[in-house]
Amino acid sequence: MSESPAIRIRFSGLGEFDAALGDSILDVALRNGVALDHACGGVCACSTCHVRVLAGAEALSAATEAEEDQLDRARDVGLDSRLGCQAKLVRVPRDGVLAVRIPVWNVNLVREAH
Ligand code: FES
């Protein structure tokens, strides 16, 4: 039996959690109580799950055209931007850790909703 390699996703300022190949960033956030918005339910029809990838991007599935189109509408976008529901772990990141940051305006949006 082969053991699956250890992978962690670090959400800046929010914590670091176990992940597995095939998980999306949103999957890991939701499993661990990280408040990553996902207005469309994870079907690539909004951009509220936007994250910036700080390290380990090589471990993620390539962005599709549909994802790029949604990101065009997001705020605070950069070359390291991904949709949390579309970016899936397809290999083990260097160091075993994928590091992401939820853009500040997104975090504020979640906080203001309380
Ligand atoms: S949750 Fe809507 S695009 Fe990711």
Boltz pocket constraint, residues with backbone or C-beta under 6 A from the ligand:
constraints:
  - pocket:
      binder: B
      contacts: [[A, 37], [A, 38], [A, 39], [A, 40], [A, 41], [A, 42], [A, 43], [A, 44], [A, 45], [A, 46], [A, 47], [A, 48], [A, 49], [A, 70], [A, 83], [A, 84], [A, 85], [A, 86]]
      max_distance: 6.0
